Amino acid sequence: MVGAIWRQLLFFTIASRRDVVTRALKTAVIVGVLLVMINHGDAILAGEWTFERILKIGLTVLVPYCVSTYSSVGAIQNEK
């Protein structure tokens, strides 16, 4: 039980490091914008802004941020 808590704390400690956050933000912007344009570009150009679409766009950008953070933390933990 204590080991699991320690691993979670370690994960969040590494995930909040400046270099990890910066890399994840860059990835989220680049990949997120591409995915938003692919998945929602036609609706955006047509001016179809709904709460549901805005939520989906937010999640579309959040996913690459989470994937980048998770992989960075894993790589850092494997270095040790």
Backbone as JSON, one array per atom type, in Angstrom:
{
  "sequence": "MVGAIWRQLLFFTIASRRDVVTRALKTAVIVGVLLVMINHGDAILAGEWTFERILKIGLTVLVPYCVSTYSSVGAIQNEK",
  "N": [[0.83, -1.19, 0.0], [1.86, 1.31, 0.87], [3.95, 1.47, -0.91], [2.61, 1.76, -3.36], [1.44, 4.27, -3.03], [3.75, 5.81, -2.79], [4.83, 5.46, -5.39], [2.89, 6.8, -6.9], [3.15, 9.41, -5.91], [5.77, 9.92, -6.7], [5.43, 9.77, -9.48], [3.77, 12.05, -9.98], [5.45, 14.03, -9.04], [7.58, 13.95, -10.87], [6.1, 14.42, -13.2], [5.37, 17.05, -12.89], [7.64, 18.46, -13.28], [9.54, 21.12, -14.73], [10.76, 20.71, -17.31], [9.4, 18.48, -18.27], [6.73, 19.35, -18.31], [6.98, 21.48, -20.12], [7.76, 20.15, -22.5], [5.49, 18.54, -22.86], [3.49, 20.48, -23.22], [4.33, 21.69, -25.62], [4.07, 19.51, -27.35], [1.31, 19.03, -27.09], [0.25, 21.38, -28.19], [1.17, 21.34, -30.88], [0.41, 18.71, -31.91], [-2.22, 18.67, -30.98], [-3.46, 20.89, -32.3], [-3.3, 20.02, -34.96], [-4.92, 17.7, -34.8], [-7.35, 18.87, -33.99], [-7.94, 20.42, -36.23], [-8.23, 18.41, -38.16], [-10.39, 16.91, -37.09], [-12.37, 18.78, -36.37], [-12.28, 20.94, -38.02], [-13.94, 21.68, -40.25], [-16.36, 22.31, -38.98], [-15.54, 24.4, -37.33], [-14.78, 26.34, -39.21], [-17.29, 26.8, -40.26], [-18.46, 28.09, -38.22], [-19.73, 26.78, -36.16], [-20.08, 26.62, -33.07], [-20.49, 24.95, -30.23], [-21.2, 24.04, -26.82], [-20.61, 21.36, -26.44], [-18.87, 20.85, -28.61], [-16.72, 22.54, -27.99], [-15.87, 21.36, -25.63], [-15.06, 18.85, -26.63], [-12.96, 19.7, -28.28], [-11.2, 20.68, -26.35], [-10.59, 18.27, -25.0], [-9.39, 16.95, -27.1], [-6.98, 18.28, -27.31], [-5.97, 17.84, -24.79], [-5.41, 15.1, -24.66], [-2.94, 14.5, -26.21], [-1.21, 15.92, -24.52], [-1.35, 14.48, -22.11], [-0.41, 11.95, -22.98], [2.21, 12.59, -23.78], [3.26, 13.48, -21.33], [3.02, 11.15, -19.75], [4.71, 9.36, -21.17], [7.15, 10.71, -20.95], [7.59, 10.71, -18.18], [7.78, 7.96, -17.75], [10.11, 7.39, -19.25], [12.02, 8.88, -17.83], [11.89, 7.61, -15.33], [12.87, 5.1, -16.02], [15.5, 5.63, -16.54], [16.84, 5.55, -14.18]],
  "CA": [[0.0, 0.0, 0.0], [2.74, 2.47, 0.95], [4.7, 1.48, -2.17], [1.75, 2.31, -4.41], [1.32, 5.71, -2.77], [5.05, 6.39, -3.12], [4.95, 5.5, -6.85], [2.02, 7.86, -7.4], [3.78, 10.69, -5.57], [6.93, 10.05, -7.57], [4.92, 10.07, -10.82], [3.32, 13.44, -10.04], [6.63, 14.88, -8.85], [8.27, 14.02, -12.16], [5.18, 15.0, -14.18], [5.27, 18.49, -12.69], [8.94, 19.1, -13.56], [9.45, 22.14, -15.78], [11.09, 20.17, -18.62], [8.33, 17.56, -18.67], [5.56, 20.17, -18.63], [7.27, 22.23, -21.35], [7.7, 19.2, -23.62], [4.1, 18.12, -23.04], [2.75, 21.61, -23.78], [4.7, 21.81, -27.03], [3.45, 18.39, -28.05], [-0.13, 19.24, -27.1], [-0.09, 22.45, -29.13], [1.4, 20.9, -32.26], [-0.44, 17.57, -32.25], [-3.6, 19.06, -30.71], [-3.97, 21.74, -33.38], [-3.5, 19.16, -36.13], [-6.1, 16.86, -34.57], [-8.55, 19.73, -33.98], [-8.25, 20.78, -37.62], [-8.73, 17.22, -38.84], [-11.67, 16.44, -36.55], [-13.38, 19.83, -36.16], [-11.99, 22.08, -38.88], [-15.11, 22.1, -41.04], [-17.34, 22.94, -38.08], [-14.97, 25.68, -36.88], [-14.91, 27.27, -40.33], [-18.72, 27.1, -40.44], [-18.9, 28.85, -37.05], [-20.58, 25.93, -35.33], [-19.5, 26.53, -31.74], [-21.4, 24.51, -29.17], [-20.48, 23.62, -25.61], [-20.11, 20.0, -26.68], [-17.71, 20.92, -29.51], [-15.61, 23.15, -27.24], [-15.4, 20.31, -24.71], [-14.33, 17.87, -27.43], [-11.7, 20.31, -28.7], [-10.34, 20.67, -25.17], [-10.12, 16.9, -24.79], [-8.51, 16.62, -28.22], [-5.67, 18.84, -26.99], [-5.53, 17.25, -23.53], [-4.9, 13.74, -24.86], [-1.5, 14.47, -26.47], [-0.5, 16.39, -23.32], [-1.27, 13.35, -21.17], [0.45, 10.92, -23.55], [3.58, 13.07, -23.7], [3.65, 13.47, -19.92], [3.16, 9.75, -19.32], [5.9, 8.76, -21.76], [8.33, 11.37, -20.38], [7.78, 10.2, -16.82], [8.27, 6.59, -17.88], [11.49, 7.42, -19.7], [12.84, 9.37, -16.72], [11.96, 6.57, -14.3], [13.69, 4.0, -16.53], [16.91, 6.04, -16.55], [17.43, 5.35, -12.85]],
  "C": [[0.87, 1.25, 0.0], [3.55, 2.59, -0.33], [3.9, 2.09, -3.31], [1.59, 3.82, -4.25], [2.61, 6.41, -3.14], [5.23, 6.51, -4.63], [4.09, 6.61, -7.44], [2.61, 9.24, -7.11], [4.98, 10.95, -6.46], [6.49, 10.42, -8.99], [4.55, 11.55, -10.93], [4.46, 14.42, -9.81], [7.38, 15.05, -10.17], [7.39, 14.71, -13.19], [5.07, 16.52, -14.05], [6.61, 19.22, -12.9], [8.8, 20.04, -14.76], [9.73, 21.56, -17.17], [10.02, 19.23, -19.14], [7.1, 18.35, -19.1], [5.78, 20.93, -19.95], [7.17, 21.33, -22.58], [6.25, 18.8, -23.9], [3.25, 19.24, -23.64], [3.06, 21.8, -25.26], [4.04, 20.71, -27.86], [1.95, 18.6, -28.17], [-0.54, 20.31, -28.1], [0.05, 21.95, -30.57], [0.44, 19.79, -32.67], [-1.92, 17.93, -32.05], [-4.21, 19.9, -31.8], [-4.22, 20.91, -34.63], [-4.76, 18.3, -35.97], [-7.39, 17.67, -34.57], [-8.93, 20.08, -35.42], [-8.79, 19.59, -38.4], [-10.15, 16.89, -38.39], [-12.76, 17.51, -36.5], [-13.22, 21.02, -37.1], [-13.18, 22.59, -39.66], [-16.14, 22.81, -40.18], [-16.84, 24.3, -37.59], [-15.12, 26.72, -37.98], [-16.36, 27.68, -40.59], [-19.28, 27.88, -39.25], [-19.81, 28.08, -36.12], [-19.92, 25.68, -33.98], [-20.57, 26.15, -30.73], [-20.55, 24.14, -27.96], [-19.86, 22.25, -25.82], [-18.86, 20.03, -27.56], [-16.5, 21.5, -28.79], [-15.02, 22.13, -26.27], [-14.57, 19.27, -25.47], [-12.99, 18.42, -27.91], [-10.71, 20.33, -27.53], [-9.77, 19.29, -24.89], [-9.16, 16.47, -25.88], [-7.1, 17.14, -27.97], [-5.1, 18.2, -25.72], [-4.9, 15.87, -23.72], [-3.41, 13.72, -25.22], [-0.66, 14.99, -25.3], [-0.29, 15.22, -22.35], [-0.34, 12.26, -21.69], [1.91, 11.33, -23.46], [4.09, 13.04, -22.26], [3.92, 12.05, -19.44], [4.43, 9.12, -19.88], [7.18, 9.41, -21.21], [8.62, 10.85, -18.97], [8.33, 8.79, -16.87], [9.73, 6.54, -18.3], [12.43, 7.88, -18.58], [12.97, 8.29, -15.64], [12.84, 5.4, -14.75], [15.16, 4.34, -16.6], [17.6, 5.64, -15.26], [17.68, 3.9, -12.57]]
}
